[in-house]
Amino acid sequence: MATVKDVAEYYEKPVKWKLFVYSPLYFSYFKKQRNETIQLLLGYVNPSKELRLMDAGCGYGRYTEPLSKMFDVYAVDVSRSMLDIVKDYTKNIFLCDISKTTFKDGFFDVVICLDVTNHIEHDYRLNKYML
């Protein structure tokens, strides 16, 4: 299992992964998955720009981009290159380990952490932190 440092270093390497991320096959599958996930979220939360949503481990912004049209999104990731992409979607970007943020309890109305824990060693600690 990768550590947070391993994940950050991987995404700071040259842009091989971007060829996959921006391929038509990737978008056709993951856009459908993303839209279904967003619909599930909207079944629990009515969108409002008044609500603060943390996209924990936002990556290149697969969820940040569409959700920023509905919520006040805070994008958090360990990769500077990922946040360079996401800054086009939200002004609230934070370079840090998502288990070590300095936000006060209750600051966010909604926290999403999608496609992240499978990359992190000791993800059970992260799950406890998110609750």
VENKATA-V686713 format. One record per run of one state. SS is the DSSP state (H for helix, E for strand, - for the rest). FROM is the first residue (numbers start at 0). LEN is the number of residues. If there is no record, write none. Layout:
BEGIN
SS,FROM,LEN  SS,FROM,LEN
END
This chain:
BEGIN
-,0,3  H,3,9  -,12,3  H,15,6  -,21,2  H,23,19  -,42,9  E,51,5  -,56,7  H,63,4  -,67,4  E,71,6  -,77,2  H,79,7  -,86,5  E,91,4  -,95,2  H,97,3  -,100,9  E,109,3  -,112,4  H,116,3  -,119,3  H,122,8  -,130,1
END
